[in-house]
């Protein structure tokens, strides 16, 4: 796989931050929600965003976080 440009690396870092925040917020809402249906929604949201975060991290690792 080719290396990232500096701009792509910055965008990837921005996406990482956004997904990390989404995981934290979804987890918080799930933990503090009393309605079972809404709690389930936020738990699924947490899983989805965690998957996105892990995928982005894997992409960074595969590229060694290097820009050209």
MARVONU-175830 format. One record per residue: residue number from 1; residue in three letters; x, y, z of N, C-alpha, C, O in turn. Coordinates in steps of 0.2 Angstrom, whole numbers, plus 2048, in hexadecimal, padded with zeros to 3 digits. Layout:
N
+-----+-----+-----+-----+-----+------+------+------+-----+-----+-----+-----+-----+-----+
:   k :   r : n.u : n.v : n.w : ca.u : ca.v : ca.w : c.u : c.v : c.w : o.u : o.v : o.w :
+-----+-----+-----+-----+-----+------+------+------+-----+-----+-----+-----+-----+-----+
: NUM : ALA :   X :   Y :   Z :    X :    Y :    Z :   X :   Y :   Z :   X :   Y :   Z :
...
+-----+-----+-----+-----+-----+------+------+------+-----+-----+-----+-----+-----+-----+
% end
This chain:
68
+-----+-----+-----+-----+-----+------+------+------+-----+-----+-----+-----+-----+-----+
:   k :   r : n.u : n.v : n.w : ca.u : ca.v : ca.w : c.u : c.v : c.w : o.u : o.v : o.w :
+-----+-----+-----+-----+-----+------+------+------+-----+-----+-----+-----+-----+-----+
:   1 : UNK : 804 : 7FA : 800 :  800 :  800 :  800 : 804 : 806 : 800 : 80A : 806 : 803 :
:   2 : UNK : 802 : 80B : 7FD :  806 :  811 :  7FC : 806 : 816 : 802 : 802 : 815 : 807 :
:   3 : UNK : 80B : 81A : 803 :  80B :  81E :  809 : 806 : 824 : 808 : 804 : 826 : 803 :
:   4 : UNK : 804 : 827 : 80E :  7FF :  82D :  80E : 803 : 833 : 80D : 809 : 834 : 80E :
:   5 : UNK : 7FF : 838 : 80A :  802 :  83F :  809 : 801 : 842 : 810 : 7FE : 83F : 814 :
:   6 : UNK : 804 : 848 : 811 :  804 :  84B :  818 : 7FC : 84D : 819 : 7FA : 84C : 81F :
:   7 : UNK : 7F9 : 84F : 814 :  7F2 :  851 :  815 : 7EE : 84B : 816 : 7E9 : 84B : 81B :
:   8 : UNK : 7EF : 845 : 813 :  7EB :  83F :  815 : 7EC : 83D : 81C : 7E8 : 83B : 81F :
:   9 : UNK : 7F2 : 83E : 81E :  7F4 :  83C :  825 : 7F1 : 840 : 82A : 7EE : 83E : 82F :
:  10 : UNK : 7F0 : 847 : 829 :  7ED :  84B :  82D : 7E5 : 84A : 82D : 7E2 : 84A : 832 :
:  11 : UNK : 7E2 : 848 : 827 :  7DB :  846 :  827 : 7DA : 840 : 82B : 7D5 : 83F : 82E :
:  12 : UNK : 7DE : 83B : 82A :  7DE :  835 :  82E : 7DE : 836 : 835 : 7DA : 833 : 839 :
:  13 : UNK : 7E2 : 83A : 837 :  7E3 :  83C :  83F : 7DD : 83F : 841 : 7DA : 83E : 847 :
:  14 : UNK : 7DA : 843 : 83D :  7D3 :  847 :  83F : 7CE : 841 : 83F : 7CA : 842 : 844 :
:  15 : UNK : 7CD : 83D : 83B :  7C8 :  837 :  83B : 7C9 : 833 : 841 : 7C4 : 831 : 844 :
:  16 : UNK : 7D0 : 832 : 843 :  7D1 :  82E :  849 : 7CE : 831 : 84F : 7CB : 82E : 853 :
:  17 : UNK : 7CF : 838 : 850 :  7CD :  83C :  855 : 7C5 : 83C : 855 : 7C2 : 83B : 85B :
:  18 : UNK : 7C2 : 83D : 84F :  7BB :  83D :  84F : 7B8 : 836 : 851 : 7B3 : 836 : 855 :
:  19 : UNK : 7BB : 831 : 84F :  7B8 :  82A :  851 : 7B9 : 828 : 858 : 7B5 : 825 : 85B :
:  20 : UNK : 7BF : 82A : 85B :  7C0 :  829 :  862 : 7BB : 82D : 866 : 7B9 : 82A : 86B :
:  21 : UNK : 7B9 : 833 : 864 :  7B4 :  837 :  868 : 7AE : 834 : 867 : 7AA : 834 : 86C :
:  22 : UNK : 7AC : 831 : 861 :  7A5 :  82E :  860 : 7A5 : 828 : 865 : 7A0 : 826 : 867 :
:  23 : UNK : 7AA : 824 : 865 :  7AA :  81E :  86A : 7A9 : 820 : 871 : 7A5 : 81D : 874 :
:  24 : UNK : 7AD : 825 : 873 :  7AC :  828 :  87A : 7A5 : 82A : 87B : 7A2 : 828 : 881 :
:  25 : UNK : 7A2 : 82E : 877 :  79B :  831 :  878 : 796 : 82B : 878 : 792 : 82B : 87C :
:  26 : UNK : 797 : 827 : 873 :  792 :  821 :  872 : 792 : 81D : 879 : 78D : 81B : 87B :
:  27 : UNK : 798 : 81B : 87B :  799 :  817 :  881 : 796 : 81B : 887 : 792 : 818 : 88B :
:  28 : UNK : 797 : 821 : 888 :  795 :  825 :  88D : 78D : 825 : 88D : 78A : 823 : 892 :
:  29 : UNK : 78A : 826 : 887 :  783 :  826 :  887 : 780 : 81F : 888 : 77B : 81F : 88C :
:  30 : UNK : 783 : 81A : 886 :  781 :  813 :  887 : 781 : 812 : 88F : 77C : 80F : 891 :
:  31 : UNK : 786 : 814 : 892 :  787 :  812 :  899 : 782 : 816 : 89D : 780 : 814 : 8A3 :
:  32 : UNK : 780 : 81C : 89B :  77C :  820 :  89F : 774 : 820 : 89D : 770 : 824 : 89F :
:  33 : UNK : 773 : 81C : 898 :  76C :  81C :  895 : 768 : 817 : 899 : 76A : 811 : 89B :
:  34 : UNK : 762 : 819 : 89B :  75D :  814 :  89E : 758 : 810 : 89A : 756 : 80B : 89B :
:  35 : UNK : 757 : 813 : 894 :  753 :  810 :  88F : 756 : 80A : 88B : 75B : 80C : 888 :
:  36 : UNK : 754 : 804 : 88C :  757 :  7FE :  889 : 758 : 7FF : 881 : 75E : 7FD : 87F :
:  37 : UNK : 753 : 802 : 87E :  754 :  802 :  877 : 759 : 807 : 875 : 75D : 806 : 870 :
:  38 : UNK : 759 : 80D : 878 :  75E :  812 :  876 : 765 : 810 : 879 : 76A : 811 : 875 :
:  39 : UNK : 765 : 80C : 87E :  76C :  80A :  881 : 76F : 805 : 87B : 775 : 805 : 87A :
:  40 : UNK : 76B : 801 : 879 :  76D :  7FC :  873 : 76F : 800 : 86D : 774 : 7FE : 86A :
:  41 : UNK : 76C : 805 : 86B :  76E :  809 :  866 : 775 : 80C : 867 : 779 : 80C : 863 :
:  42 : UNK : 776 : 80F : 86D :  77D :  812 :  86E : 782 : 80C : 86F : 788 : 80E : 86D :
:  43 : UNK : 780 : 807 : 871 :  785 :  801 :  872 : 787 : 7FF : 86B : 78D : 7FE : 869 :
:  44 : UNK : 783 : 7FF : 866 :  784 :  7FD :  85F : 789 : 803 : 85C : 78D : 801 : 858 :
:  45 : UNK : 787 : 809 : 85E :  78B :  80F :  85B : 792 : 80E : 85D : 796 : 810 : 85A :
:  46 : UNK : 793 : 80C : 864 :  799 :  80C :  867 : 79D : 806 : 863 : 7A3 : 807 : 861 :
:  47 : UNK : 79A : 801 : 861 :  79D :  7FB :  85E : 79F : 7FE : 856 : 7A5 : 7FC : 854 :
:  48 : UNK : 79B : 801 : 853 :  79C :  803 :  84C : 7A2 : 808 : 84C : 7A7 : 808 : 848 :
:  49 : UNK : 7A2 : 80D : 851 :  7A7 :  812 :  851 : 7AE : 80F : 853 : 7B3 : 811 : 851 :
:  50 : UNK : 7AE : 80A : 858 :  7B4 :  807 :  85A : 7B7 : 803 : 854 : 7BD : 803 : 853 :
:  51 : UNK : 7B2 : 800 : 850 :  7B5 :  7FC :  84A : 7B8 : 801 : 845 : 7BD : 800 : 842 :
:  52 : UNK : 7B5 : 807 : 844 :  7B8 :  80C :  840 : 7BF : 80E : 842 : 7C4 : 80F : 83F :
:  53 : UNK : 7BF : 810 : 849 :  7C5 :  812 :  84C : 7CB : 80C : 84B : 7D1 : 80E : 849 :
:  54 : UNK : 7C9 : 806 : 84C :  7CE :  801 :  84B : 7D0 : 800 : 844 : 7D6 : 7FF : 843 :
:  55 : UNK : 7CC : 801 : 83F :  7CD :  801 :  838 : 7D2 : 806 : 836 : 7D7 : 805 : 833 :
:  56 : UNK : 7D1 : 80C : 839 :  7D5 :  812 :  838 : 7DC : 811 : 83B : 7E1 : 813 : 837 :
:  57 : UNK : 7DC : 80E : 841 :  7E3 :  80D :  844 : 7E7 : 808 : 840 : 7ED : 808 : 83F :
:  58 : UNK : 7E3 : 803 : 83D :  7E6 :  7FD :  839 : 7E9 : 800 : 833 : 7EF : 7FF : 831 :
:  59 : UNK : 7E6 : 805 : 830 :  7E8 :  808 :  82A : 7EF : 80C : 82C : 7F3 : 80C : 828 :
:  60 : UNK : 7EF : 810 : 831 :  7F4 :  814 :  833 : 7FA : 80F : 834 : 800 : 810 : 832 :
:  61 : UNK : 7F9 : 809 : 838 :  7FE :  804 :  839 : 801 : 802 : 832 : 807 : 801 : 832 :
:  62 : UNK : 7FD : 800 : 82E :  7FF :  7FD :  827 : 803 : 802 : 823 : 807 : 800 : 81F :
:  63 : UNK : 802 : 808 : 824 :  806 :  80D :  821 : 80C : 810 : 825 : 80F : 815 : 823 :
:  64 : UNK : 80C : 80E : 82B :  811 :  810 :  830 : 810 : 818 : 832 : 815 : 81B : 834 :
:  65 : UNK : 80A : 81A : 830 :  809 :  821 :  832 : 80E : 826 : 82E : 80F : 82C : 830 :
:  66 : UNK : 810 : 824 : 828 :  815 :  828 :  825 : 812 : 82C : 81F : 80D : 829 : 81C :
:  67 : UNK : 814 : 832 : 81E :  812 :  836 :  818 : 818 : 836 : 813 : 81E : 835 : 815 :
:  68 : UNK : 816 : 838 : 80D :  81B :  83A :  808 : 81A : 840 : 805 : 81E : 842 : 801 :
+-----+-----+-----+-----+-----+------+------+------+-----+-----+-----+-----+-----+-----+
% end
